[in-house]
Amino acid sequence: MQVHSALSKADGTADALDEVCREATTRLGGRSVDLAFAFFSPHHAESADLIVSTIRARLRPKVLLGCSAESVIGDTQEVEGQSALCLWAGHLPGTTFTPFHLEFVQTGEQFTVTGWPQDMPTLDQNPSFLVIAEPFTTPAEAFLGDLDERFPGASAIGGMASGAQEPGANRLLFNDTVVDDGVVGVAVTGAVCIRTIVSQGCRPIGDRFMITQAEQNIIHELSGKPALECLREVFSSLSPTEQRQAERALHLGVVIDEHKDQFERGDFLIRNLIGVDQKTGSLAAADYVRVGQTVQFQIRDGASASEDLRELLTGEHQDTHAGDPIGALLFSCNGRGQRFFRTPHHDVTAVREKLGGIPVGGFFAMGEIGPVGGNNFLHGYTASVALFCKNL
């Protein structure tokens, strides 16, 4: 098994393609390409057909996926807001890849998902899903709900295409075609195991509370007191530095598995706090909540996000059910990057440093998909990492 990631910052699409295809072909030494991804900045979006035809002609991948993106990750770099094209190519014998392009039809408030192939793997084959979605045309909850019904317990990891400001402007690659809607992806079974890391990048503050009164996404009471009163108590206990951080980036962590005795890193699903009602003392979260859930306020800054990602990557070495990673796909939020960490190439550098310099490709997403606590969610401000490992 072998993976290679090539990056070009050439302005011309033809020149960029020649550079990455030539490098990938040389590095793979003539081996067949079973799975390929191409991620490209909006500078190349109008030439998406050329990207598909060139990669198919020169590498002949069995499955080709990809998308346009605000910023592109490849090799050792995160190229933000500039022309870039990344080609990630894997020779992965003994692995079965089942590609799909899903579309969504709305009837009233319900969505019907169409496009699942007839030859999808069965649950006992333990499939993993790599997915890229078009944000304007993909109802994420409907997609993830349908996936869970069909493949309960299977992990899905990926991201939402970015860089476009309106429907129809993003580009998704699906084998021989270019599409501008829905979800493209692939189910992976066989010799390759896809391990996942989802770094939500937050640090808990204050005490934990139980939601005692709520309606949809509105939290009225925490542990029998007005929710805003509890937040004020937590805020007053913070240092001046932490208070400034909370004013900029305050979030809510919702415990996923209430049956656990202790809650640690990864046990919380992080959601934004989007509103406060001073009159009623209620808080609005960016997701539905329910009475009985345990929550804890969280703050996010560059230091806590960096620590979270590196600790999760360090813990990856403790997994003994599969071999060491041979390559990775990285789906990083477009709110991260140099503006957030104050240093370039942060996430890709962390992945390569902690995992032995493996090839990495990916993009800055408009929302990241990945499992937390055994369930798949759409996240924000997250780094979602798919690690390709050999099944033991």
MODALIN-V512508 format. One record per residue. N is the residue number from 1. RES is the residue in three letters. PHI is phi in whole degrees, 0 to 359 (* if undefined). OMEGA is omega in radians with two decimals (* if undefined). Layout:
N,RES,PHI,OMEGA
N,RES,PHI,OMEGA
This chain:
1,MET,*,3.14
2,GLN,205,3.09
3,VAL,231,3.04
4,HIS,221,3.09
5,SER,236,-3.14
6,ALA,242,-3.10
7,LEU,230,3.01
8,SER,232,3.06
9,LYS,250,3.09
10,ALA,296,-3.12
11,ASP,288,-3.12
12,GLY,280,-3.10
13,THR,296,-3.13
14,ALA,298,3.13
15,ASP,294,3.13
16,ALA,296,3.12
17,LEU,296,3.14
18,ASP,299,-3.12
19,GLU,295,-3.06
20,VAL,286,3.13
21,CYS,292,3.13
22,ARG,296,-3.14
23,GLU,294,-3.13
24,ALA,297,-3.14
25,THR,297,-3.14
26,THR,294,-3.06
27,ARG,291,3.13
28,LEU,277,3.01
29,GLY,61,3.11
30,GLY,83,3.10
31,ARG,292,3.12
32,SER,292,3.11
33,VAL,256,-3.13
34,ASP,272,-3.09
35,LEU,216,3.11
36,ALA,225,3.03
37,PHE,233,3.03
38,ALA,235,3.10
39,PHE,239,-3.00
40,PHE,216,3.14
41,SER,289,-3.14
42,PRO,302,3.10
43,HIS,301,-3.09
44,HIS,256,-3.00
45,ALA,299,-3.12
46,GLU,289,3.11
47,SER,251,-3.11
48,ALA,300,3.10
49,ASP,298,3.10
50,LEU,293,3.11
51,ILE,300,-3.14
52,VAL,297,-3.04
53,SER,295,-3.12
54,THR,291,-3.14
55,ILE,295,3.13
56,ARG,296,-3.10
57,ALA,286,-3.00
58,ARG,267,-3.13
59,LEU,250,-3.12
60,ARG,50,3.13
61,PRO,292,3.08
62,LYS,294,3.09
63,VAL,226,3.08
64,LEU,234,3.08
65,LEU,228,3.07
66,GLY,165,-3.13
67,CYS,193,2.95
68,SER,280,-3.05
69,ALA,205,3.11
70,GLU,304,3.12
71,SER,221,-2.98
72,VAL,241,3.10
73,ILE,248,3.11
74,GLY,198,3.13
75,ASP,60,-3.12
76,THR,253,-2.93
77,GLN,237,2.90
78,GLU,245,-3.07
79,VAL,266,-2.99
80,GLU,260,3.02
81,GLY,69,3.12
82,GLN,236,3.10
83,SER,296,-3.14
84,ALA,198,3.05
85,LEU,218,3.11
86,CYS,246,3.03
87,LEU,243,3.10
88,TRP,252,-3.06
89,ALA,227,-3.10
90,GLY,233,2.95
91,HIS,262,-2.94
92,LEU,228,-3.09
93,PRO,296,3.13
94,GLY,80,-3.09
95,THR,247,3.09
96,THR,255,3.13
97,PHE,243,3.13
98,THR,244,-3.09
99,PRO,280,3.11
100,PHE,208,2.99
101,HIS,234,-3.08
102,LEU,257,3.04
103,GLU,234,-2.99
104,PHE,232,3.11
105,VAL,246,-3.09
106,GLN,263,3.02
107,THR,233,-3.03
108,GLY,66,3.11
109,GLU,261,-3.09
110,GLN,258,3.09
111,PHE,241,3.01
112,THR,255,-3.13
113,VAL,263,3.13
114,THR,237,3.04
115,GLY,114,3.11
116,TRP,295,3.11
117,PRO,291,3.11
118,GLN,290,-3.03
119,ASP,262,3.09
120,MET,298,3.13
121,PRO,294,3.09
122,THR,269,-3.10
123,LEU,300,-3.10
124,ASP,290,3.02
125,GLN,274,3.06
126,ASN,55,-3.10
127,PRO,287,2.92
128,SER,243,-3.04
129,PHE,240,2.98
130,LEU,254,-2.98
131,VAL,225,3.01
132,ILE,230,-3.05
133,ALA,242,3.03
134,GLU,269,-2.94
135,PRO,294,-3.07
136,PHE,282,-3.05
137,THR,240,-3.10
138,THR,243,2.98
139,PRO,284,-2.97
140,ALA,301,-3.12
141,GLU,295,3.12
142,ALA,294,3.13
143,PHE,296,-3.10
144,LEU,293,3.07
145,GLY,295,3.12
146,ASP,294,3.11
147,LEU,299,-3.13
148,ASP,294,3.10
149,GLU,294,-3.10
150,ARG,281,-3.05
151,PHE,225,-3.09
152,PRO,301,3.11
153,GLY,89,3.13
154,ALA,284,-3.13
155,SER,272,3.04
156,ALA,234,-3.14
157,ILE,219,-3.10
158,GLY,167,-3.10
159,GLY,195,3.09
160,MET,269,3.07
161,ALA,305,-3.07
162,SER,222,3.09
163,GLY,104,-3.14
164,ALA,261,-3.12
165,GLN,252,-3.10
166,GLU,204,3.12
167,PRO,301,3.10
168,GLY,90,-3.09
169,ALA,263,3.03
170,ASN,285,3.11
171,ARG,236,3.03
172,LEU,244,3.10
173,LEU,259,3.11
174,PHE,220,-3.11
175,ASN,55,-3.08
176,ASP,271,-2.99
177,THR,237,3.01
178,VAL,244,-3.14
179,VAL,235,-3.10
180,ASP,232,3.12
181,ASP,208,3.00
182,GLY,75,-3.06
183,VAL,237,2.93
184,VAL,250,-3.10
185,GLY,191,-3.14
186,VAL,210,3.01
187,ALA,268,-3.05
188,VAL,244,3.08
189,THR,220,3.05
190,GLY,105,-2.96
191,ALA,288,-3.11
192,VAL,260,3.01
193,CYS,252,3.07
194,ILE,262,3.05
195,ARG,265,-3.02
196,THR,239,2.99
197,ILE,231,3.10
198,VAL,237,-3.12
199,SER,260,-3.12
200,GLN,275,2.90
201,GLY,71,-3.12
202,CYS,244,3.07
203,ARG,237,-3.13
204,PRO,289,3.09
205,ILE,228,3.06
206,GLY,69,-3.12
207,ASP,276,2.99
208,ARG,271,3.14
209,PHE,228,2.98
210,MET,252,3.07
211,ILE,288,-3.10
212,THR,250,3.03
213,GLN,206,-3.10
214,ALA,201,3.09
215,GLU,214,-3.07
216,GLN,55,-3.12
217,ASN,257,-3.11
218,ILE,259,3.10
219,ILE,259,-3.14
220,HIS,271,-3.08
221,GLU,226,3.00
222,LEU,237,-3.13
223,SER,52,3.05
224,GLY,83,3.14
225,LYS,238,3.08
226,PRO,307,-3.04
227,ALA,300,-3.13
228,LEU,295,3.10
229,GLU,298,3.10
230,CYS,296,3.11
231,LEU,296,3.13
232,ARG,297,3.10
233,GLU,296,3.11
234,VAL,296,-3.11
235,PHE,299,-3.11
236,SER,293,-3.13
237,SER,275,-3.08
238,LEU,276,3.02
239,SER,288,3.11
240,PRO,305,3.12
241,THR,295,3.13
242,GLU,294,3.11
243,GLN,296,3.10
244,ARG,295,3.09
245,GLN,295,-3.13
246,ALA,294,3.11
247,GLU,295,-3.11
248,ARG,269,-2.98
249,ALA,212,3.13
250,LEU,257,-3.09
251,HIS,226,3.12
252,LEU,237,3.06
253,GLY,261,-3.12
254,VAL,251,-3.14
255,VAL,297,-3.11
256,ILE,275,-3.10
257,ASP,246,-3.09
258,GLU,289,-3.09
259,HIS,277,-3.14
260,LYS,286,3.13
261,ASP,282,-3.13
262,GLN,229,-3.13
263,PHE,248,-3.08
264,GLU,232,3.10
265,ARG,305,-3.14
266,GLY,93,3.13
267,ASP,272,-3.11
268,PHE,251,2.93
269,LEU,266,-3.05
270,ILE,273,3.09
271,ARG,227,3.13
272,ASN,291,2.88
273,LEU,267,-2.96
274,ILE,246,-3.13
275,GLY,188,3.12
276,VAL,225,3.03
277,ASP,253,-3.08
278,GLN,296,-3.09
279,LYS,287,-3.07
280,THR,266,-3.09
281,GLY,77,-3.11
282,SER,263,3.09
283,LEU,240,3.09
284,ALA,250,3.10
285,ALA,255,-3.13
286,ALA,273,3.08
287,ASP,187,3.06
288,TYR,290,3.07
289,VAL,232,3.13
290,ARG,216,3.11
291,VAL,299,3.12
292,GLY,101,3.13
293,GLN,285,3.05
294,THR,268,-3.10
295,VAL,226,3.06
296,GLN,211,3.12
297,PHE,290,-3.06
298,GLN,222,3.00
299,ILE,236,-3.13
300,ARG,236,2.99
301,ASP,216,-3.08
302,GLY,300,-3.09
303,ALA,293,-3.12
304,SER,291,3.11
305,ALA,293,3.12
306,SER,294,3.13
307,GLU,298,-3.11
308,ASP,298,-3.12
309,LEU,297,-3.09
310,ARG,292,3.10
311,GLU,292,3.11
312,LEU,294,3.11
313,LEU,292,3.08
314,THR,295,3.12
315,GLY,292,3.13
316,GLU,301,-3.11
317,HIS,293,-3.11
318,GLN,278,3.13
319,ASP,281,-3.07
320,THR,253,-3.09
321,HIS,273,3.13
322,ALA,212,-3.14
323,GLY,288,3.12
324,ASP,296,3.13
325,PRO,299,3.07
326,ILE,251,3.13
327,GLY,185,-3.09
328,ALA,213,2.90
329,LEU,249,-3.06
330,LEU,238,3.12
331,PHE,246,-3.02
332,SER,250,-3.11
333,CYS,297,3.10
334,ASN,289,3.00
335,GLY,267,3.09
336,ARG,265,3.09
337,GLY,72,-3.01
338,GLN,294,3.13
339,ARG,296,-3.08
340,PHE,271,-3.06
341,PHE,269,-3.13
342,ARG,65,3.08
343,THR,210,-3.10
344,PRO,282,2.98
345,HIS,61,-2.99
346,HIS,297,-3.00
347,ASP,293,-3.12
348,VAL,293,3.09
349,THR,295,3.13
350,ALA,298,-3.13
351,VAL,298,-3.09
352,ARG,290,3.14
353,GLU,294,-3.06
354,LYS,280,-3.02
355,LEU,240,2.95
356,GLY,80,3.05
357,GLY,70,-3.11
358,ILE,292,3.09
359,PRO,295,-3.10
360,VAL,228,2.99
361,GLY,224,3.12
362,GLY,167,-3.11
363,PHE,199,3.04
364,PHE,274,-2.97
365,ALA,256,3.07
366,MET,269,-3.09
367,GLY,155,-3.04
368,GLU,246,-3.14
369,ILE,251,3.10
370,GLY,182,-3.11
371,PRO,276,2.98
372,VAL,226,-3.14
373,GLY,63,3.10
374,GLY,87,3.12
375,ASN,238,-3.14
376,ASN,270,-3.11
377,PHE,223,2.91
378,LEU,267,-3.06
379,HIS,243,2.96
380,GLY,227,3.12
381,TYR,59,-2.99
382,THR,247,2.90
383,ALA,251,3.11
384,SER,254,-3.02
385,VAL,237,3.02
386,ALA,255,-3.12
387,LEU,257,3.14
388,PHE,266,-3.08
389,CYS,230,3.08
390,LYS,276,3.09
391,ASN,297,3.11
392,LEU,265,*
